Amino acid sequence: MRIKSSTKQRVLRMRRCKELDPVKRLVSRLGNQQHIRIAREFLRRMPDLHLKDLVVDAVDPQRRMQINGQWLCNFGSDSYLGFDWHPRVQARLAEAAGEWGLHNGASRMFHSVRLAQEAERSLADWLEVEDTLIFPSVTLANTGLIPALAGRGDLLVVDQHAHNSIQESAKIAIGNRARLRKLHPSTGTSLRKLLRGEDTTGLVLATDGVYSMEGTSPPLAELVQITKEHGGICYIDDAHATAVIGPRGRGMAYQCLGSLKEVLVVGSLSKGFSCMGAFVTCTSELKPLLKMKSNTYIFGGPVPPPYLAAVCEVCDILDSVEYDLILDQLRDRITHLVKGLHSIGYTTLSGTQSPVVSVPIGDIEQTLLVGRRLYDRGLYVQSVTYPAVPFNCGLIRILVNAIHPPESIDLLLNALSDLWPQIQTYK
């Protein structure tokens, strides 16, 4: 019997693979996956365009960073308000390190430092909610909370454009026998159509407050109202709006709804707060249930005490006149950039509210090329391509910070103005 050539090749590969040690076999298996092969080929052909996995050697308070001896204006930081350089926040963190050490050393299931309760109380007071619960990160919050909220037989509706951590958390919920439906587009009309005829017992709708790549937002008020009509609850990842959008920085959800008391909102403590961790809003009755059902709370490590103290300090600043000045500075920088981009001819996906200013380019290679051209002129922006955005919908993602000097914005605009004729040829 003759063996097909493809079968022979497969047998030979299997034999060669068995001759390798376990780690090399793993490398071989992972390396043969399609998206890895594509990425490797791209890196081989265009190694200078990728600009990922960079190593930063130094930074300064004007949001510059040094890479390979070159100083760059950094427009890739999501520390939007610059609290990482704020003297009060730095001092409080250092003071708490002396008082509490650098780490709690145990899962919060066993015990929490007093600072954890103080930080959760400060966050709740700031957000005008009954209580909050802190997690080590937004990704771990989503990974623990979504499967806890949507279990066997429950209906989990996930916004198609929601953050990757929500999409991955939904897979765990499916494994726990939840029923998953994807919402696309994220509109009230689509949601009504999706829910028509569905058993909405245990309905949870998961979406973003601000989409992390585009800086745009779904119609939260409409989605929340429709979900309530069907007896469900909305779960909103508001990481990129925390401390920078809404009254006193309470987020996009608060701005759209006027209150966070009938939704669950996850906020970031590492972006606008420049600290570490995440939180979810809750009631005192719900809080112990979330602790019992969220695996990443039970089995994950805690936020280190110094950062909890820094969170309390940031909450104090958010309730002060100083915050108004910092936010005005951020708004000025965003408006300066967006209006400048529009005057050149660029399109931006969001308005002047979000510090995430995304400019569509399109082709993957050209998107990376624009990022490289800016890098060569001492400007770092994030070139975002598939799979973070749809195929051939590449964009440059500019993250505006309050501590960016106006001169840095001008440098970026001048560079993009010079690149405009070349970008036009890509269209």
Secondary structure as UniProt FT lines:
FT   HELIX           5..18
FT   HELIX           22..31
FT   HELIX           34..45
FT   TURN            47..49
FT   STRAND          58..60
FT   TURN            61..63
FT   STRAND          64..67
FT   TURN            68..69
FT   STRAND          70..74
FT   TURN            80..81
FT   HELIX           83..85
FT   HELIX           87..100
FT   TURN            108..110
FT   HELIX           114..127
FT   STRAND          131..135
FT   HELIX           138..149
FT   TURN            152..153
FT   STRAND          155..159
FT   TURN            160..161
FT   HELIX           164..175
FT   TURN            176..177
FT   STRAND          179..183
FT   HELIX           188..195
FT   TURN            196..197
FT   TURN            201..202
FT   STRAND          204..208
FT   TURN            212..214
FT   HELIX           220..229
FT   TURN            230..231
FT   STRAND          233..237
FT   TURN            239..244
FT   HELIX           247..249
FT   HELIX           252..257
FT   TURN            261..262
FT   STRAND          264..268
FT   TURN            272..273
FT   STRAND          278..282
FT   TURN            284..286
FT   HELIX           287..293
FT   HELIX           295..299
FT   HELIX           305..318
FT   HELIX           321..344
FT   STRAND          356..362
FT   HELIX           364..376
FT   TURN            377..378
FT   STRAND          379..380
FT   STRAND          382..384
FT   TURN            386..387
FT   TURN            391..392
FT   STRAND          394..399
FT   TURN            402..403
FT   HELIX           406..426
//
